Amino acid sequence: MKKLELKFLNEDDKTVTYSLEEPVEPVDPAAVGAAMDEIILQNAFTSSGGDLVSRKSARVVDRNVVEIELP
């Protein structure tokens, strides 16, 4: 399953990560950046270290799980 991870810095300069499942692909970097800016501008989320103050990064994570059958 793929996830879009949005990473921000908070007032304590700590990384805060929000994950969104099943992102639309291909991912539009400009749209992701604009959405992150809007989250910060609207103060939509907070963290234990205070409000989000800047974007850090964004990435798509793909997790593959293969079950192993034991004898």
Backbone as a chain_set.jsonl record, in Angstrom:
{"seq": "MKKLELKFLNEDDKTVTYSLEEPVEPVDPAAVGAAMDEIILQNAFTSSGGDLVSRKSARVVDRNVVEIELP", "coords": {"N": [[0.841, -1.178, 0.0], [0.526, 2.197, -0.824], [1.571, 5.319, 0.566], [1.283, 8.812, 1.095], [3.544, 10.848, 2.567], [3.701, 13.694, 4.486], [5.936, 15.969, 5.656], [6.638, 18.185, 8.231], [8.085, 21.014, 10.008], [7.876, 21.887, 13.422], [7.184, 24.386, 16.013], [9.104, 23.76, 17.91], [11.166, 22.953, 16.36], [11.062, 20.32, 15.58], [10.414, 17.341, 13.686], [7.309, 16.672, 12.208], [5.079, 14.295, 11.065], [2.582, 13.569, 8.71], [0.45, 11.151, 7.343], [-1.065, 10.081, 4.345], [-3.236, 7.811, 2.938], [-3.187, 5.903, -0.109], [-2.403, 7.814, -2.33], [-3.099, 10.054, -5.082], [-1.786, 9.284, -8.2], [0.216, 10.172, -11.044], [2.088, 11.887, -8.534], [1.696, 15.327, -7.984], [4.1, 17.604, -7.532], [3.912, 20.422, -7.196], [1.244, 20.785, -6.408], [1.226, 19.327, -4.022], [3.051, 20.814, -2.5], [1.657, 23.277, -2.398], [-0.61, 22.483, -0.972], [0.567, 21.797, 1.46], [1.551, 24.298, 2.247], [-0.891, 25.606, 2.608], [-1.98, 24.143, 4.734], [-0.236, 24.932, 6.778], [-0.705, 27.727, 6.75], [-3.448, 27.879, 7.418], [-3.311, 26.882, 9.934], [-4.046, 24.242, 10.435], [-3.349, 21.866, 11.719], [-1.839, 20.839, 14.79], [0.879, 20.153, 17.041], [2.545, 18.278, 19.658], [4.77, 19.762, 20.042], [4.071, 22.304, 19.392], [2.718, 24.694, 16.978], [2.701, 24.016, 13.413], [5.338, 25.175, 11.428], [6.884, 25.229, 9.101], [7.495, 23.693, 5.855], [9.057, 20.534, 5.466], [9.592, 18.146, 3.979], [8.301, 15.863, 1.475], [7.037, 12.664, 0.585], [6.445, 9.607, -1.232], [5.625, 6.538, 0.035], [6.026, 3.14, -0.424], [4.827, 0.169, 0.65], [5.515, -3.167, 0.763], [4.367, -6.339, 1.582], [5.23, -9.617, 2.173], [3.998, -12.661, 2.894], [5.298, -15.379, 4.76], [5.149, -18.758, 4.579], [5.317, -20.996, 7.104], [6.838, -24.165, 7.794]], "CA": [[0.0, 0.0, 0.0], [1.281, 3.441, -0.896], [1.16, 6.436, 1.419], [1.945, 10.094, 0.906], [3.965, 11.394, 3.848], [3.979, 15.13, 4.509], [6.773, 16.244, 6.818], [6.695, 19.599, 8.604], [8.792, 21.364, 11.233], [7.015, 22.632, 14.339], [7.834, 25.487, 16.724], [10.262, 23.215, 18.616], [12.092, 22.498, 15.317], [10.956, 18.86, 15.488], [9.69, 16.879, 12.506], [5.961, 16.135, 12.398], [4.72, 13.604, 9.83], [1.192, 13.168, 8.472], [0.397, 10.177, 6.256], [-2.332, 9.95, 3.624], [-3.235, 6.552, 2.203], [-3.576, 5.827, -1.513], [-2.33, 9.114, -3.007], [-3.317, 10.101, -6.529], [-0.514, 9.258, -8.91], [1.48, 10.619, -10.485], [1.987, 12.963, -7.552], [2.038, 16.649, -8.515], [4.861, 18.289, -6.487], [3.398, 21.78, -6.964], [-0.008, 20.662, -5.648], [1.576, 18.889, -2.665], [3.635, 21.985, -1.84], [0.595, 24.252, -2.142], [-1.447, 21.94, 0.103], [1.326, 21.919, 2.703], [1.536, 25.722, 2.605], [-2.237, 25.932, 3.093], [-2.097, 23.537, 6.073], [0.484, 25.824, 7.694], [-1.399, 29.017, 6.769], [-4.731, 27.737, 8.129], [-3.033, 26.301, 11.24], [-4.99, 23.128, 10.434], [-2.899, 20.842, 12.654], [-0.846, 21.242, 15.773], [1.608, 19.0, 17.563], [2.964, 18.471, 21.05], [5.842, 20.753, 20.018], [3.556, 23.588, 18.928], [2.17, 24.797, 15.628], [3.576, 23.743, 12.277], [5.879, 26.459, 10.976], [7.459, 25.171, 7.753], [7.563, 22.401, 5.179], [10.371, 19.893, 5.485], [9.686, 17.282, 2.806], [7.149, 15.007, 1.175], [7.482, 11.48, -0.134], [5.519, 8.49, -1.377], [6.201, 5.322, 0.601], [5.35, 1.936, -0.902], [5.135, -0.937, 1.561], [5.15, -4.489, 0.258], [4.462, -7.386, 2.595], [5.166, -10.973, 1.631], [3.82, -13.636, 3.974], [6.125, -16.574, 4.652], [4.473, -19.914, 5.153], [6.246, -21.814, 7.88], [6.521, -25.605, 7.72]], "C": [[0.889, 1.246, 0.0], [0.677, 4.488, 0.037], [1.944, 7.676, 1.008], [2.271, 10.628, 2.289], [4.331, 12.866, 3.678], [4.748, 15.417, 5.788], [6.908, 17.761, 7.006], [7.65, 19.775, 9.782], [7.829, 22.154, 12.105], [7.823, 23.709, 15.061], [9.072, 25.033, 17.503], [11.341, 22.702, 17.657], [12.173, 20.973, 15.239], [10.143, 18.507, 14.247], [8.356, 16.261, 12.904], [5.529, 15.547, 11.059], [3.242, 13.256, 9.816], [1.184, 12.27, 7.25], [-1.002, 10.106, 5.667], [-2.258, 8.691, 2.776], [-3.721, 6.734, 0.772], [-3.571, 7.19, -2.218], [-2.612, 8.982, -4.505], [-1.949, 10.131, -7.196], [-0.724, 9.548, -10.382], [1.268, 11.81, -9.554], [2.469, 14.264, -8.182], [2.779, 17.429, -7.419], [4.351, 19.697, -6.174], [2.122, 21.741, -6.128], [0.271, 20.237, -4.212], [2.149, 20.061, -1.88], [2.592, 23.022, -1.485], [-0.309, 23.778, -1.002], [-0.734, 22.065, 1.453], [1.366, 23.373, 3.178], [0.185, 26.118, 3.194], [-2.477, 25.347, 4.481], [-1.423, 24.425, 7.107], [-0.269, 27.14, 7.856], [-2.684, 28.956, 7.586], [-4.544, 27.204, 9.55], [-3.951, 25.096, 11.474], [-4.626, 22.046, 11.442], [-1.941, 21.467, 13.65], [-0.152, 19.984, 16.26], [1.988, 19.277, 19.006], [4.076, 19.508, 21.155], [5.39, 22.096, 19.486], [3.049, 23.529, 17.503], [3.199, 24.421, 14.573], [4.05, 25.079, 11.711], [6.48, 26.425, 9.572], [7.377, 23.753, 7.189], [8.966, 21.85, 5.335], [10.546, 19.044, 4.23], [8.371, 16.551, 2.594], [7.681, 13.82, 0.396], [6.346, 10.469, -0.231], [6.256, 7.254, -0.89], [5.368, 4.15, 0.128], [5.79, 0.772, -0.027], [4.615, -2.228, 0.959], [5.365, -5.518, 1.341], [4.303, -8.725, 1.902], [5.095, -11.935, 2.815], [4.726, -14.836, 3.706], [5.38, -17.709, 5.335], [5.507, -20.788, 5.829], [5.839, -23.283, 7.809], [5.932, -26.119, 9.02]], "O": [[1.874, 1.324, 0.734], [-0.532, 4.538, 0.262], [3.112, 7.596, 0.626], [1.369, 10.839, 3.1], [5.157, 13.229, 2.84], [4.261, 15.138, 6.884], [7.241, 18.501, 6.08], [7.985, 18.811, 10.469], [7.063, 22.981, 11.612], [8.998, 23.92, 14.76], [9.986, 25.826, 17.733], [12.317, 22.089, 18.09], [13.207, 20.41, 14.882], [9.289, 19.28, 13.813], [8.283, 15.436, 13.816], [5.604, 16.222, 10.033], [2.711, 12.716, 10.787], [1.823, 12.573, 6.242], [-1.996, 10.076, 6.393], [-1.329, 8.521, 1.987], [-4.549, 7.597, 0.481], [-4.619, 7.665, -2.654], [-2.389, 7.93, -5.105], [-1.07, 10.901, -6.809], [-1.771, 9.193, -10.923], [0.377, 12.633, -9.769], [3.515, 14.303, -8.83], [2.145, 17.874, -6.462], [4.358, 20.116, -5.016], [1.938, 22.571, -5.238], [-0.372, 20.728, -3.284], [1.778, 20.28, -0.727], [2.626, 23.589, -0.393], [-0.726, 24.578, -0.164], [-1.355, 22.399, 2.462], [1.229, 23.644, 4.371], [0.123, 26.876, 4.162], [-3.112, 25.988, 5.319], [-1.968, 24.648, 8.188], [-0.452, 27.616, 8.976], [-2.978, 29.87, 8.356], [-5.518, 27.086, 10.294], [-4.546, 24.942, 12.541], [-5.513, 21.374, 11.969], [-1.316, 22.492, 13.38], [-0.56, 18.873, 15.922], [1.777, 20.379, 19.514], [4.304, 20.071, 22.226], [6.22, 22.945, 19.161], [2.96, 22.46, 16.9], [4.406, 24.496, 14.805], [3.256, 26.003, 11.536], [6.58, 27.462, 8.918], [7.218, 22.771, 7.915], [9.944, 22.598, 5.338], [11.527, 19.198, 3.502], [7.459, 16.613, 3.419], [8.647, 13.939, -0.358], [5.415, 10.474, 0.575], [7.363, 6.957, -1.338], [4.144, 4.158, 0.26], [6.971, 0.432, 0.03], [3.424, -2.364, 0.68], [6.432, -5.566, 1.953], [3.36, -8.938, 1.141], [6.016, -12.009, 3.629], [4.896, -15.253, 2.56], [5.03, -17.628, 6.513], [6.454, -21.258, 5.198], [4.653, -23.608, 7.769], [5.611, -27.302, 9.127]]}, "num_chains": 1, "name": "protein.A"}
